[in-house]
Amino acid sequence: MMGKNSKYKYTTAEPKEKSPYSAGIQAGVLMLLALCLSLLLVCTFGGCESGNKKLEPMTAEQKKVALNKQLDIKFENPQVHFELGQLYQAEGNWSKAEYHYNVALGFDPVNRPAQAALVKVLINNGDKAKAEQYARSYINQASKAFSSVTASLQLAEAFNKQQLDNYALACYQQALRLGPNSPEANKQFGFYYLNKNDIERAKEYLSKSFQLNPNQPDVSGELGRLGVVVKIPAKKKK
């Protein structure tokens, strides 16, 4: 044990000061990391180039290979079957398109795009009677759905995309019968007539949609372009 007069003294160690060189290194590392992150974002969202060549989009065959690989993992995927059907339909391979649309509908019986596409393929393949039977069945199915107005509008849009105008019109008319005071049904019917260049009917249904729900910027904007004066309600103060 040491006595009071010990020659040894105990002192608290003072913290060492950081070298200015260390701070500079840290700043450099941070800048490098920021640069790497920026390059990563550019490659992700802007598309990287390799040897001054942009990556080419996938061909139809490459898409088929990729989609079939997804089916190897999960065959009961209606969306993948629908996309394969679209590829075969674009090629005019009606039998394979019909097969994939049927499989898609087997897993998702209310897949409206697949329903409309199957009708289109049957028509293209010369089976108009079967196409008519299927179309009427799908339209009737939509009328009995829990949200029948929405289902009818979805089927109308799907028929529109397949350029099946008569069936699309039947669906829009059905939606209006089921929901005459539906702002959405009147709006969609109005836009349908607008695409047909039937301005008077477009005005009629868009105006009614606006009356039922004036908070629709797309409707009020289109009515303005058609020369219809509309008054947008002022926002309520909180």
C-alpha positions in Angstrom: 0.0 0.0 0.0 1.3 3.4 -0.8 1.6 6.2 1.8 0.4 9.7 1.6 3.7 11.0 0.4 4.0 8.6 -2.6 5.9 10.1 -5.5 3.4 8.6 -8.0 0.6 10.9 -9.1 -2.6 9.9 -10.8 -4.2 12.1 -13.5 -7.3 11.7 -15.6 -6.4 11.1 -19.3 -7.5 13.8 -21.6 -9.4 12.9 -24.8 -7.3 13.0 -27.9 -8.2 15.6 -30.5 -9.4 14.3 -33.9 -6.9 14.8 -36.7 -8.0 17.2 -39.4 -6.9 14.5 -41.9 -9.4 12.0 -40.4 -12.3 14.5 -40.9 -11.2 15.0 -44.5 -11.2 11.2 -45.1 -14.7 10.8 -43.6 -16.0 13.6 -45.8 -14.5 12.0 -48.9 -16.0 8.7 -48.1 -19.4 10.3 -47.7 -19.1 12.1 -51.1 -18.1 8.8 -52.7 -21.1 7.0 -51.2 -23.5 9.8 -52.4 -22.0 9.5 -55.9 -22.5 5.8 -56.0 -26.1 6.2 -54.8 -26.8 8.8 -57.6 -25.4 6.4 -60.2 -27.6 3.6 -58.9 -30.7 5.7 -59.1 -29.9 6.8 -62.6 -29.4 3.2 -63.7 -32.6 2.1 -62.0 -35.0 4.8 -63.2 -33.2 6.2 -66.2 -31.9 3.1 -67.8 -28.2 2.2 -68.0 -26.3 2.0 -71.2 -23.8 -0.7 -72.0 -21.2 0.2 -74.6 -23.4 3.2 -75.7 -26.3 0.8 -76.3 -29.6 1.0 -74.6 -31.2 -2.2 -73.4 -33.7 -3.5 -76.0 -37.3 -4.2 -74.9 -38.2 -7.8 -74.6 -39.5 -9.5 -77.7 -42.8 -11.4 -77.7 -40.9 -14.7 -77.5 -38.9 -13.5 -74.5 -42.0 -12.4 -72.8 -43.6 -15.8 -73.3 -40.5 -17.5 -71.8 -40.6 -15.2 -68.8 -44.4 -15.7 -68.3 -44.1 -19.5 -68.6 -41.4 -19.5 -66.0 -43.9 -17.7 -63.7 -46.4 -20.5 -64.4 -43.8 -23.1 -63.5 -43.7 -21.5 -60.0 -47.5 -20.9 -59.8 -49.7 -22.3 -62.5 -52.9 -21.0 -61.0 -52.1 -17.3 -61.8 -54.9 -15.8 -63.9 -53.0 -12.6 -64.7 -50.1 -14.5 -66.2 -52.5 -16.7 -68.3 -54.3 -13.5 -69.4 -51.0 -11.9 -70.5 -50.0 -15.0 -72.4 -53.4 -15.0 -74.1 -52.8 -11.4 -75.2 -49.5 -12.3 -76.8 -51.0 -15.3 -78.7 -54.0 -13.1 -79.7 -51.7 -10.5 -81.1 -50.0 -13.2 -83.2 -53.3 -14.5 -84.5 -52.9 -17.8 -82.7 -56.5 -18.1 -81.7 -56.4 -21.6 -80.2 -53.6 -20.9 -77.7 -55.1 -17.5 -76.9 -58.5 -19.2 -76.2 -56.8 -21.8 -74.0 -55.1 -19.3 -71.8 -58.2 -17.1 -71.5 -60.2 -20.1 -70.4 -57.6 -21.1 -67.8 -57.5 -17.5 -66.5 -61.3 -17.5 -66.2 -61.1 -20.9 -64.5 -59.1 -19.4 -61.7 -60.8 -16.0 -61.8 -64.4 -16.3 -63.2 -65.0 -12.5 -63.0 -61.9 -11.4 -64.8 -63.5 -8.9 -67.1 -60.6 -8.3 -69.5 -60.2 -12.1 -70.0 -64.0 -12.4 -70.7 -63.9 -9.7 -73.3 -60.7 -11.0 -74.9 -62.2 -14.5 -75.1 -65.3 -13.2 -76.9 -63.0 -11.3 -79.4 -60.9 -14.4 -80.0 -64.0 -16.5 -80.7 -65.2 -13.9 -83.2 -61.8 -13.8 -84.9 -61.8 -17.6 -85.1 -65.1 -17.6 -86.9 -67.2 -18.9 -84.0 -69.6 -16.0 -83.8 -72.5 -18.0 -82.3 -70.4 -19.1 -79.4 -69.0 -15.6 -79.0 -72.5 -14.2 -78.8 -73.5 -16.8 -76.2 -70.5 -16.1 -74.0 -70.9 -12.3 -74.3 -74.6 -12.4 -73.2 -73.6 -14.7 -70.3 -70.9 -12.4 -69.1 -73.2 -9.3 -69.4 -75.9 -11.2 -67.4 -73.3 -12.2 -64.8 -72.2 -8.6 -64.3 -75.9 -7.6 -63.8 -76.1 -10.0 -60.8 -72.8 -9.1 -59.2 -72.8 -7.6 -55.7 -71.8 -4.2 -57.2 -73.6 -4.6 -60.5 -73.1 -1.1 -61.7 -69.3 -1.3 -61.2 -69.1 -4.8 -62.7 -71.1 -3.6 -65.8 -68.8 -0.6 -66.3 -65.7 -2.8 -65.9 -67.0 -5.2 -68.6 -67.9 -2.3 -70.8 -64.4 -1.0 -70.6 -63.0 -4.4 -71.4 -65.2 -4.8 -74.4 -64.2 -1.3 -75.5 -60.5 -2.3 -75.4 -61.3 -5.3 -77.6 -63.2 -2.9 -80.0 -66.5 -4.8 -79.4 -68.6 -1.7 -79.6 -72.1 -3.4 -79.5 -71.3 -5.3 -76.3 -69.7 -2.3 -74.7 -72.8 -0.2 -75.4 -75.0 -3.0 -73.9 -72.9 -2.9 -70.7 -73.1 0.9 -70.4 -76.9 0.8 -70.9 -77.2 -2.0 -68.3 -75.1 0.1 -65.8 -77.5 3.0 -66.3 -80.5 0.9 -65.8 -79.1 -0.5 -62.6 -77.9 2.8 -61.4 -79.6 5.7 -63.1 -78.4 8.2 -60.5 -74.8 6.8 -60.5 -72.4 9.7 -61.2 -69.8 7.2 -62.5 -72.2 5.4 -64.8 -73.4 8.7 -66.4 -69.8 9.9 -66.6 -68.5 6.7 -68.4 -71.5 6.7 -70.7 -70.8 10.4 -71.5 -67.2 9.7 -72.3 -68.3 6.7 -74.5 -70.4 9.0 -76.6 -67.6 11.6 -76.7 -65.3 9.1 -78.2 -68.0 8.4 -80.8 -68.1 12.1 -81.5 -71.7 12.2 -80.4 -71.4 15.6 -78.7 -75.0 16.1 -77.8 -75.3 12.8 -75.9 -71.9 13.3 -74.4 -73.1 16.7 -73.0 -76.3 15.1 -71.7 -74.7 12.3 -69.7 -71.7 14.3 -68.5 -74.0 17.1 -67.4 -76.1 14.7 -65.4 -73.0 13.2 -63.8 -71.8 16.6 -62.8 -75.2 17.4 -61.3 -75.1 14.2 -59.2 -71.5 14.9 -58.1 -70.0 18.3 -58.9 -66.6 17.4 -57.4 -65.3 15.7 -60.6 -62.6 17.8 -62.2 -62.4 15.6 -65.3 -66.2 16.0 -65.9 -66.3 19.7 -65.3 -63.2 20.2 -67.5 -64.7 18.3 -70.4 -68.0 20.1 -70.1 -66.1 23.4 -70.3 -64.4 22.3 -73.5 -67.8 21.4 -74.9 -69.1 24.9 -74.2 -71.2 24.0 -71.2 -71.1 26.5 -68.4 -70.6 24.8 -65.0 -70.4 26.2 -61.5 -68.0 24.3 -59.3 -69.1 24.5 -55.6 -66.9 26.5 -53.3 -64.9 24.5 -50.8 -66.3 24.5 -47.3 -64.2 26.1 -44.7 -63.1 23.9 -41.9 
